[in-house]
Amino acid sequence: MAITKRLDDRNLEGLPGIGPATRVQLSKIGITRISDLILFLPTFLINKTQLSDVNTIENGESCLFIGIITKVFQTKSYKPNLILTVDLGDSKIQIRFLHKIVIYSGLKVDMKVRLSGIIRIKGKITEMIHPEVEIISSKKEIENVVPYYKTKKMVSQKKIRTFIKYAFDYISSRNTSDIFSDSILGSLKIPNHIDALKFCHFPSSNDYDESNINFELGRQRFVIEELLAYKLLLLEAKKTYETNKSYNFDIGDSALDSFISSLPFALTESQKKAILEIKNSFLKPHPTKRLVQGDVGSGKTVIALIAAYYTKLSNLQTALLVPTEILADQHTVTFKKMFSGHPVTIECLKNNLSSCEKSRIIESTLSGKTDILIGTHSLIQENVNFLKLGLIIVDEQHKFGINQRLSLTKKSSENIYTPHELYLSATPIPRSLSLVLYEGLDYTVINESPKNRKIIKTHIINHDDRSILYDDISKILDKNGQVYWVCSCIDYTESIESEYVNGIYEKLSNRFVTTSIGMLHGRANSKDNSKVMENFISGKIQILVCTTMIEVGVDVANATCIVIEDPDRFGLSQLHQLRGRVGRSSKQSFCYLVCKNDTSNQALERLKALTLYSSGFNIAEEDLKLRGSGDYLGYKQSGANHNFKLATPEDALHNYDLVRDSMNYIDKIDKKNKNKLIKRWGKDSTDTIQL
């Protein structure tokens, strides 16, 4: 189909088949411009000659079948389903279409079809829901190697391929020159722009191996582009940031040393090193940004507390931003306890305070009377300002957007000075990637835990073995221990089929009749949740049935057991964080991962890493091996926030030397092409490089 409308990069609707509704769907996967569409590269190529064996497949597996339609049936409900039976030769499979079934009305009995999609095994029924269907006939040649796009079900694979073909035809017709000269392309050993797009989107060969080699070559071209765009912005941002001024922190060490000596515990060597690095960075004439990364329970809160006191000694204020009100309450209690006997004024600003109390705290902060202000998103409100904001601490900073964190730096009345920024993260990433993901940032690792801590014993148990689990829980309760019981959802959901908070609460109430059991979830109001958490901390509640609200920062020393239902629904990062809610004293702690019978072998293999390793850094390395490039432990939750469209951590690692060397060619690219490179990847001065 020819493109007749006049197009520019903003006019997606100029492409055939893209109307307002489709444009909205595409925007949900980050496609708002033609350049976004053409750079929406496939995740991988599918080899459609390699058929699956229906006798060995597992639930949730991506499968490919060829068979004959033997039955077509339409249900007579309000929203009818179209159900097909397909004969695969030695077995049969059921195909179900839940909506827009008119699209599939051309599928008839005796048609030969090729099916690709996710398999669902429920009892004796093996089915695919909304698979991709191709009719096989002698009149039409079918492709054996096709690209697969991660569309999150916003648009079908067939549609996205069609739209990309239109976009490619449009871009090819413009005959635009490559950003890189032929000499640079030769030096970097990468294809030109048009060839790289062809390799990725339009595999020309039915030979899967050959197509895959070309696909990786084309993809590498765009990975290098994106990493170069990132490095260009990083250099510019660093130059700009270092022209700002910070407050003077040049004070003696005696008062700080005296405070550290008053703490009821000895610091680990990692903590001492972190404090020294932070002190030295605060002495610089320009503001600094430092990421403090440590495993769960390694003592990052103490680092934040000491940094805040150092700021107080310099007659400056600290803002401590946290993701939840539960964590805000806990930090407030901890800080007030640790600063008892020291002239430090601490306030906690939350949404559930009265208007009068909020006004008092806001006024106290603006006047400079408040030394440390702790809060959630309420700190970002327009009417919250500081007299002399010297330090911003963000706990679990991956929970906040770039603009939210950036707005805090502009909260000081004396706006000629920019505060230092300290980011805390309990999500370790593989050491091999830290230099890549945090390049340009000050970076501190705390790799020790307090010496009195015991390794948490982690067990994977079957859903059917609950009686054994209940016996273990009874023993823990008899020793006055407390238990977290984590579920992935609050209420029963047919489509998810996992344990839920209300259901588990009822089961446990019937099983542990004399035990005090509480519930904690996001649907309850914050005051009720605060009361429940207060009762759990005080020991009035022995079992807390909850969602992942307790994932970050919650510290209850007497909690010695955590049970996690359906752990395969969580990433390893989140599971490691959840496990870190226990083991916060010298007592032996336990973690139980309760899996259903149909949990896949792949998921069980991944979960096994938690039974083998206690260190988050080791788990991160293992997860990277298991899952390869993509959403491995810690990337999306590490706080790197690079917001890359294409490049993964492994890409950054494997291409690090090449990208570093390619910076030598940057000077050979004119300013126009540099700007084009940055625009192509949708980045600006406040994107990706604002940690």
N, C-alpha and C positions, 0 to 999 in steps of 0.2 A: 504493500500500500504506500503510495507516495505521500510525502508530508507537504501539504499545500499551505498551511498557515505560516506566517512569519514568526520565527522563533527567536528567543534569547534564552540565556541560561536560567531565567526565573520562570519561564513559561512552560511548565510541565504539561498543562492542559492543551498545548499546541500539538502534542503527540497523539496519534490516533488511539482511541480507546481509553484515554485518561480524562475523565470528567471530574466534577467536584468531589463526588463520593470516593472515587479511586484515589484522588489526590490526598484526601484525608487519611486513607489507609496507608498510602506510601509514606506519608509524613511520620507515621507511627514507627517506621523502621529507619527513620533518618533520611528519607529521600524527599527533598523539597525542590531540588533544582535538577536540570538535565545532567550537570556534571556529577551530582550525587548518584544519579541513576547509572551512569556509565561506569562510575567507580565503585558501584555496589558489586564487588567481585564474588564469584562463587566460593563456597566454603571448601568444596572438593568436586572432583569429577566422579560420576557414577558409571561403573562398568556394567552395562545392561546385558552382557552376555553371561554373567556369572550368577546363575540362579540359586536361590536358597533351597535348602532341604527342609521341608515342612515337618519332618520327623525329629529334627535336632534343634529347631529354633527355640528361642526363649522369649518370654513375655517382654514387650517393650523394644524388641530388636527391629532394626530396619531390614526389610526383606524385599525380594524381587521374585515374582512368579510369572509363568506363562500357563494359561489354561483356557478351557472352553466354558462359556456361560451356559449353565443347564437350567437355571430357574431365575425369573425376574418377578419380584413381588413388591407391591406398594401397600403400606399400612394405611388404615382408614382413620387415623387420628387427626386432631386439629392441625398439627404440623406433621404431615406424613413422612415416613422414611421410605427410601428405596433400598430394598435388600436383594442382593444377587447371590446365587450359589455358583461357584466356579470349580470345575473339575480339573484337578492338577495331574491327573493320571492315576496315581496310587492313593490319593486322598482328595478331600474337598475343603474349600475355605469359603467363609461367608464374607461378603462385602456389604458395607452399610453406608448410605449417604443420608445425612440428617437434615440437610437444608439445601435450598436451590436445586431440588432434584430434577427440575425441568431440563437442566443442563445435561443430565445423563439419560434423558428419555430415548436417546438413539441407541442405547445398549440393549441388544436383543439376544434371545436364546440362540445358541449355536455359533455365536461370534467368538473368534479367538482373540484373546486380550493379553496384554502384558501389564502387570500390576506392580507398583512400587510404593511402599509406605511402611508405617509402623504396625507391627503385629500385636494383637491383644488376645491373650488366652484367658478365658473365663470358664472354669469347669471343663466341659467337653467341647466347648465352642471355640474355634479359632477364627478370628475375624480381623478385617482391616476396616478402619473408619476413614472415609474420604481419601483413599489412595489415589495416586496418579494412574490414570487408565489410558492405555494406547490400544487402538484396534489394529490388529495385524491382518493385512490383506496383501494379495499379490499386486494390487494396483498402486500401493504406496510403500516406498522404502522407509523403514524406521531407523532412527539413529541408535547406535550401540554405545556411544560415549556422549553423555550429556552433563552439563553443569548442574550443581545443586546449590540453591541459594537459601540462606537462613532468613526466611521472610516472616517468621513467627505467626504463620497462618493468616497474615494480613491480606496477602494476594497469593494466588496459586503459582506453582512452578511454571506452568505453561504461560500464564499472563506475564510474569516478570521477565521471562525469556523473550517474549514478544516485544514488550516495552523497551528492553535493552537493545534489541535489534533495531528498532526505530531510532533510538537515541544514537546508536553507533552510526547508522546511515547518515543522520543529520551532522554529526561531528566530522565524519569522514568527508562529507561534501564541502565542508568549510575549508579543507586543505590548510589547516593551521600548522605552523612550524613547531618542531619539538622544542621543549624547554632546554634540553641538553643538545649540545653540538655533536656532530658525528665523532669528533675526537674524544669527547667525554664519554659517549656511549661505548666507544671502543675500549677506553681505559677501564671503565667500570664493568665491561662485559655484560651489558644489559641491552635488550631490544629497544627499538624506538617505540613511541607512544602507541601508534596505531597497531603495530605488530603485537605489542604486549596485550592490548585489548582483545585482539583476535585469539591469541593463545588462551586467554582466560575464559572468554565468553563463547567462543565458537570453535571448539575442537574440530580440526579438519580431518582427522584420521579416525577410522574405526579401530585402530590399534590403540588400546587403552594405555599401554606403557609409554608409547611415543607421545600421545596426547598429554599424559600426566607430566612428562619431562618439560614439554613446552608450557604447560599451565604453571608449573613452579617457576619457570624462567620469567614468564610474564608477570606473575604475582610479585616476584622479587623486585622487579622494576618499580612497582608502585609502593612496595614496602620501603624501599630506599628513598623514594620521593617523600613519603610521609615522615620518615625519620629525619630527613634533611630539613623539611619544613619546621619540624619540632625544634631541631637544633638551632636553626636560624632565629626562631622566636626566643629560645632560651638565652641565646647570647644577647639579643637586644633587651630582653627583660632584665637580665642581670646588670647590664650597663645602666639602665634606667633606675633600677632599684638602689644601686650603690651610690647614686647621686643624692638620695634622701639622707636626712640627718636623724640620728637617734638620740635619746636622752643620755646624759652622762651617768654612768654606773661606777665610776672610779672611786670605790670606797675601800676601807681596810677590811681584812678578813676576820678579825677577832670576834666581832659580833656574830657573824655567820657561823664561825667555828664553834662558838659557845652554844648556839642553837642546835647545831648538829649533834654536839656532845650530850645535849639534854634529851635527845630522842630515846625512847625505851628499847631500842634495838640497835645493833651495829650495822652499818652499811656494808653491802658487798663491794668487792673491788670494782665490779662493773658500774655500780651506782656512784662510787667515788670518782671514777673516770668520767662518767657522764656529767657530774656536777662541775668538774674542772673544765670540761669542754664548753659547757654552757656559760660559765663565768667568763672564760676567755672571749667568747663570741660577744657577750654583752659589753665588753670593754671597747669594742670597735666603734668608730665614729659613725658608722652607717648601720641601719637595721639588718638583722639576720633572720633567716628562716631555718629552723632545725627540726628534723624529724627524730624523735626518740622512739626507737622500735624495740620492743621486748616481749618475751613470751608472757602468757597469762600468769599472774602471780609473781612476776619478777621485780615488782616494786617501782613501777613508773609513777604512781601517785606520790610517793615520797620525793621523787625528783621534781615533780610539779610543785609540791609544797615548799621545798627548799628554794626553787627558782623564784617563787612568789615572795618568799621572805627576803631574798636578796633584793628584789624589786622594792619592797617596803622599806628596807634600809636605805635605799636611794631616794626616799620620799616620793615614790611613784606608785601607781595603781596597777592591779592585775585583773584581767577578765578571764574567767575560766568557763569555757563553753562546753556543755555536755549534751548528749543526745536525748536523755530521758529525765523526767522529773524524779524518778526513783534514784538515779545516779546522782542527780543534783542534791537530793536530800542526804544521800550517803556521804558525798564529798564534804558537804557542809558540816555534818557531824564529825567527820574525821579531822577536818581542818581546825574546827573549834577545839577539839580535844588536844590536838598536837600543839596548837598555839596558846593553850591555857597557860596563863602566867606571863605571856608576852603581849606587848601593846599592839595587837593586830585586830582591826575591825573587819569582820566577815559578814557579808549579807548574801542571801539567796533569793533571786528573783524568779518567780514562777507564775504561770497563768492562773493558778487557782487561789492566789492571794486576793485579799480584799483591795478595793480601789485605794483606800486610805493607806494600807500597808505598802502597796506598790509605789504610791506617790512619795512616801517617806524614804523608801530605798533609793528611788530615782534621784531625789533631792540630795540625799546623803552622798551618793556617788558623784553627782555633778559638783558638789562643794568640796570634794576631796576627802571627806570624813571616812568613806568606805575604802579600805585598803585592798580587799579582794572581793570581787563580785562574782558569784557563782550562779549559773543559770542555763536554761535551755535556749530555744530560739527566741525567747523573750528578750535576750540581750541585744538582739539585732533590731529591735523596734526603734523607730525613728526618734522617739522621745527619751531614749536611754543614752546618756553621754557621760564622759569622764572629764575630770579636771586635768589630770596628767596620766594618761594611759601609757605605761612603759612596757607592759608585757601582755600578750594574748596567748593563753594556753587553750588548745582545742583537744579534748579527750575523744578518742575514736573519731578522728577527723574525716574518715571516709563516709560518715553519716551526714555530713554537711556539704552543700554545694559550694562551688568556687565563689560565686557572688556573695553568698552568706558570709563566708570567712573573710572575703575582701572588705565587706562593709564594716566589719569590726575595726579595721585599721584606721578608719576615718572617724572614730568616736571620741577622739580627744579634743578638748577645747583649744589646746595649744597645737593647732594643726600643722605647725612648721616642723614638728617632730613625728616620726613614724615609729610605732612600737615594734619591739622584737616579737617574733612569732615562734611558739614552741608547740609542736604537734606530737601527740602521743598515739601510738598504734600498738595493739596487742596481736596484730596479724603478721607473723614473720613471713618473709618471702625467701626463696633460695638465695643464699649469699652471692651466687654467681650472677644474679640479676640485679642486685642492689645498686651496683655502679651505673647500670644502664637506666633503671627506672628513676633513680634519685639523683641523676647527674645534675650538678649545679646547685645542689642543696647541701647544707651541713647535715651530717647523718651520724647518729649515735645508736649503737646497739647495746642493749643490756642482755647479756647471755648467761646470767647466773640467777638462781633462785635462792631465797633465804635457806640457810643450812639445815633448819629443823624440819623442812618439808619432806614428806614421803611421796614416792611415785604413786599416782592414782592407778589402781587396778581396774583395767577395762575389760569387759566381757561382752561378747556378742551372743545373744540368746534368741531362741525361737519363740514366736508368739504363743505357741502351744505349751511352752514351759513356764507359764505364769505362776504355777503353784510353787516351783523352785524359787522364782524371783520373790514371791510374797514371803516365803520362809526367810530368805536373806534380809528382806526389808524388816521383818519382825525382829530379827537379831540386832539390826542397827538401831531400831527404835528402843529396844530393851536397854541399849547402852546410852540412851538419851541423845542419840544422833538425830539429825534432821535430814529431810529428803526433798530434792527438787524432782518434779515429775513433768517432763516437757512434752507437749503435743504440737503438731504442726498447724492445727486449726482449732477453732473454738467450738463449733457445732458440727454435727454430722453432715457430710456432703457426699451425695451419691457418686458424683463424678470422680472424687478423689479417693474414697474408700480407705481412709486412714483413721487412726484413733484420734479422738477429739477431747478437748478439755472437759466439757460437761459430762461426757460419757465416762471418762476415766475417773472423774470426781465421784460419780455415782457408784462405780465399781469399787473404788477404794473405801468409800463410806460404808458400803455393805461388808467389805472384807475386814477393815480395821475399825471396828465399831467404837472402841474407846479412845481412838486416836483423833487429835485435833487436826482437821484438814482444811486448807484454804485454797481459794482460786485467785489467779492473777492473769488478766488479759486486757487487751486494748479496748474492748467494748465497754468495760466498766469505767466509771468516772475516776478522775485522778485522785480525788480525796479517798475514795474507797480503796483504790490500789495502794495509796500511801499507808493507809491503816493496816491493810493486809501485810504489807512488807514490814511495817513496824512490829506487828505481832510475830512475824516469822523471825525477825532479827532478835526479838526478846525471848524467843523460845515458846511463846504461847501457841503457835502453829507448828506442828511437827512435820507435816507433809504439805508441800506447796505445789498444787497442780497449776501449770502455767504454760503460756506460749513462750516464744523466744524473747519476750520482754526482759528476761533476766540475763540475756546474752552478754552484756558488757558491764564490767565494773562492779557488779554486785558482790559484796564481800561479807559473807556470814561464816565466821570461823567454825561454828558448831555444825554446819551443813557438811556431812561426810558422804553423801550419796546423791547421785543424779541418775535418773532413769529417762532415756530418750526414746520415745515411740517413733516408729517408721524413720529411722536415721538415714535411710537412703534418699529421703526427701530433702535432706540438707547437704550442703557442701562440706568438705573436710574442714575448711576454715571455720565455719559456723559450729561444727561439732566440737572442734578443739576449743573454741571460745566457751561453749556451753560446759564442757568438761572442766574448764578452768574455774567454774563457780564453786567447785569443791576442792579439797586438798589445800585449804588455806590455814591450816594449823599443823601441829605435830601429830595429829591423829591420822590413822590409816583411812583413806577415802576410796570410794568405788564409783564406777560408771558402768551402767548397763545399757546396751544398745539393743532394743527389742525389734526384731525383724519379722515380717510376715513370711509365710511359706513360699510365696511366689517372688520373693526378692531375687533378682538376677545374680548369677555368679560374678558378673563384672562388678556389681554394687558391693557384694560381700568381700570381694578382693580389695576394693578400695577401702572399705571399713576396717579391714584387717590392719591397715597401717596404724590405726589408733590403738590397737592392742599391742603393736610392736614398738611404738615410739611414744615417748612422753614429751619430747622437745618439738615445739612447733616448727622449728627450722628443719628438723629431720622429716617431719610430716610433709612440709612444703616440697622438699626435694623428691620425696616418694610420689607425691601427687603429680608433680611435673613429669615424672617417668611414666606414671599410669595413664595420664590423660593427654600428655603431649601439649602441643600448642593449643591455645584457647583459654577456657575459663578455669585455670588451675588455682590451687589454694593461694589466696593472698593478693592476686592481681587486682581483681575488682574491689577487694575489701582492704587493700594495703594502704589506700590513701594516695596512691600515685596519681590518680585522677588525670591521666594523660588524655583520656577520652579519644584514643586512637580509633579511627574508623576501620582500619585494616590491620595494622601491625599488632602482633601479639608479643608477650614477653620473650618467647623463644625467638621470634623474628628479630627483636631488638638485640638479643644476645648473640645470635648466629651472624647477624650482619653488622655487629658493633665495629669491628675493625674496618670493614668496608666503608661504612658510613663515616667513621672518623677520617679515613683516608680521603673520602670524597669531599670532605670539607676543604681540602686543598684546591678543589676545582671551583668552589663557590665564587671566588673572585673572578673567575672567567665567565660567570653568568651575569648578564646585565641586570640592572635594578628592576626593569620591567618584568623579566622572567622570574626574578626572585619573588616579586609580588604575586605573579601568576601562580607560582608554586605554593605560596602560602594560602592564596585564595582557593586554589583547587582543593585543598584539604580542609577548607572551612575553618581556618584558625585565625584568631586575632590576638592582640596583646593581652587580653584578659582570659584567654582560653588556654587550657592544658598546662601552661607554665606557672599558673598561680596555685602553688601548693597550700 
